[in-house]
C-alpha cells in the first residue's frame, strides 16, 4: 500500500490516503511511458516546413560557361544550391509526424505516470481548494503553502473557471481536469497536486487489476 499525504490549503498535513498500487497497474512500465511521451511530442509537430529544391526554382538549365579554359571555377546552371537564388540542397518537404497510440495503451501509460509520482513521493492531495474569484496572488499563496516551488500539475475534478484563471499566469503550473489527464502532462511535471474530489474521481474509474 502506498501513502499519499493530504494537506489543507494552509499547508498543514491533515490525513494520508492508503492506495493499493494495483489500482494503477502495480508497476511502472517505463518503456510504455517513454513511448507515450515520444508519441505526444511527435503529434504536436506541424510538419509544414517546406523549401524549394533546385528542380523547383525557376531559371534556365543551361550551363553558364564551358567547363575549362575560362580561368573561372567550374559552374553549372543558375539553379544550383551554391548560388544565390538557387534551390536548397536536401530540400524539406511537408510530412506527417503523427504516431498511433491505442486507447488501452494510453490508459496504461497514464497509470504508470501517476504510479511513478506516488513512488517518488511527488504527489499530494489538497482538501478544500477553492478560489472565490480569479486571483493569481491567492493561487500563488496556496502553492507556496504546499511548498510547491517546481513545475506542477494541478488536477481538479471539474472545470473551474476561477481556478484556471488564477493559475494560468503562474510559471510552470498547469491545470487539468481529472478526466482529461494524459501521461505526458503527468510525466513532465516535477510535482502533482490533486484535489480531494479529483482523487476520488480517479480512484472511482479504476478497478483493482488481478
C-alpha positions in Angstrom: 0.0 0.0 0.0 1.2 3.5 -0.9 0.5 6.5 1.3 -0.4 9.8 -0.3 -0.4 12.8 2.1 -3.5 15.1 2.3 -3.0 18.8 3.1 -5.3 21.7 3.6 -4.8 25.0 1.7 -2.7 26.3 4.6 -0.2 23.6 4.0 -0.9 21.5 7.1 -1.0 17.7 6.8 -4.4 16.5 7.9 -4.5 12.9 6.7 -3.0 10.3 4.5 -4.6 8.2 1.8 -3.7 4.5 1.5 -3.8 3.4 -2.1 -3.1 -0.1 -3.5 -0.5 0.2 -6.2 -2.5 -2.4 -8.2 -5.1 0.3 -8.8 -2.6 2.0 -11.1 -1.1 -1.2 -12.6 1.1 -2.4 -9.9 4.4 -1.4 -11.5 5.7 1.4 -13.7 6.0 0.4 -17.3 9.0 2.6 -18.3 9.1 1.7 -21.9 5.4 2.4 -22.4 5.7 5.7 -20.6 8.6 6.7 -22.9 6.5 5.7 -25.9 3.7 7.9 -24.7 5.9 10.9 -24.3 7.5 10.4 -27.7 4.1 10.0 -29.3 2.7 13.1 -27.7 5.6 15.2 -28.7 5.5 13.8 -32.3 1.8 14.5 -32.6 2.4 18.2 -31.7 4.7 18.7 -34.6 3.2 20.6 -37.5 5.3 19.1 -40.3 4.6 22.1 -42.6 8.2 23.2 -43.2 9.0 23.2 -46.9 11.8 24.6 -49.1 12.4 24.5 -52.8 14.9 22.2 -54.4 16.9 23.1 -57.5 14.2 21.4 -59.6 11.5 23.7 -58.2 13.3 27.0 -58.7 12.7 29.0 -61.9 15.6 29.5 -64.2 17.5 28.1 -67.2 19.1 24.7 -67.1 21.9 26.0 -69.4 25.5 25.7 -68.3 26.7 29.2 -67.7 30.0 28.8 -69.5 32.2 26.0 -70.7 33.9 23.7 -68.2 37.5 24.5 -69.0 39.9 27.3 -70.2 38.0 30.2 -68.7 40.1 30.8 -65.6 36.9 30.6 -63.5 35.7 27.9 -61.2 33.5 25.2 -62.7 29.9 26.3 -62.9 26.7 24.6 -63.8 23.2 26.0 -64.0 21.9 29.1 -62.1 19.5 26.9 -60.1 22.3 25.1 -58.3 22.2 25.3 -54.5 25.6 27.1 -54.3 24.3 30.2 -56.0 22.2 33.0 -54.6 18.6 32.5 -55.6 19.2 28.8 -56.3 17.4 25.8 -54.8 18.2 24.2 -51.5 20.2 21.1 -51.1 18.2 18.3 -49.5 15.0 20.4 -49.6 12.4 19.9 -46.8 9.0 18.7 -47.8 5.8 18.6 -45.8 5.3 15.4 -43.8 3.0 13.9 -41.1 4.8 13.1 -37.9 1.8 11.6 -36.2 2.0 8.3 -34.4 -0.7 5.9 -33.4 -1.3 5.1 -29.7 -4.3 2.8 -28.9 -6.7 3.7 -26.1 -5.7 0.9 -23.8 -2.0 1.9 -24.1 -2.9 5.5 -23.3 -4.7 4.4 -20.1 -1.8 2.1 -19.1 0.7 4.8 -19.7 -1.3 7.3 -17.6 -1.5 4.8 -14.8 2.3 4.3 -14.9 2.9 8.0 -14.8 0.7 8.5 -11.8 2.2 5.5 -10.0 5.7 6.8 -10.7 4.7 10.1 -9.0 3.4 8.1 -6.0 6.5 6.0 -5.7 8.7 9.2 -5.9 6.5 10.9 -3.3 5.9 13.7 -5.8 2.1 13.7 -5.5 -0.1 15.2 -2.8 -3.8 15.7 -2.2 -5.2 19.1 -1.2 -8.5 19.4 0.6 -10.8 22.4 0.2 -9.1 24.0 -2.7 -11.4 26.8 -3.8 -10.9 30.3 -5.3 -13.8 32.7 -5.0 -12.5 35.0 -7.7 -9.7 34.9 -10.3 -6.8 35.9 -8.2 -3.3 34.8 -9.1 -2.0 36.0 -5.8 -4.3 33.6 -3.9 -3.3 30.6 -6.0 0.4 31.5 -5.6 -0.1 31.7 -1.9 -1.7 28.2 -1.8 1.1 26.7 -3.9 3.6 28.4 -1.5 1.8 26.9 1.5 2.1 23.5 -0.2 5.8 24.1 -0.7 5.4 23.7 -4.5 8.4 25.6 -6.0 8.9 23.5 -9.1 6.9 22.6 -12.1 3.5 21.3 -11.0 0.4 19.7 -12.5 -2.8 20.8 -10.6 -5.6 18.3 -11.1 -9.2 19.3 -10.4 -12.4 17.2 -10.5 -14.4 19.5 -12.8 -13.7 22.6 -14.9 -13.4 25.6 -12.5 -13.0 28.9 -14.3 -11.7 30.7 -11.2 -9.1 28.1 -10.5 -8.0 28.1 -14.1 -7.7 31.9 -14.4 -5.9 32.1 -11.1 -3.3 29.6 -12.1 -2.6 30.4 -15.8 -0.2 33.3 -15.1 1.9 31.2 -12.6 5.0 29.9 -14.4 5.3 26.1 -14.7 1.8 25.5 -13.2 -0.7 23.6 -15.4 -4.3 22.9 -14.6 -6.0 19.8 -15.9 -9.4 18.2 -15.2 -9.1 14.6 -14.0 -10.8 13.1 -17.0 -8.5 14.9 -19.4 -5.2 13.8 -17.8 -2.6 12.3 -20.1 0.7 10.5 -19.4 2.8 13.4 -20.9 1.4 16.1 -18.6 2.0 13.9 -15.6 5.4 12.7 -16.6 7.0 16.1 -17.5 5.9 17.9 -14.3 8.0 17.5 -11.1 5.0 17.7 -8.7 1.4 16.7 -8.9 -1.3 18.3 -6.7 -4.7 16.7 -6.8 -7.8 18.0 -5.2 -9.7 15.5 -2.9 -12.6 15.4 -5.3 -10.3 14.7 -8.3 -8.6 11.9 -6.4 -11.9 10.3 -5.6 -12.9 10.5 -9.3 -9.6 9.0 -10.4 -9.9 6.1 -8.0 -13.6 5.5 -8.8 -12.9 5.0 -12.5 -10.3 2.4 -11.9 -10.7 -1.2 -10.7 -8.1 -3.3 -8.9 -6.4 -5.5 -11.6 -6.0 -9.2 -10.6 
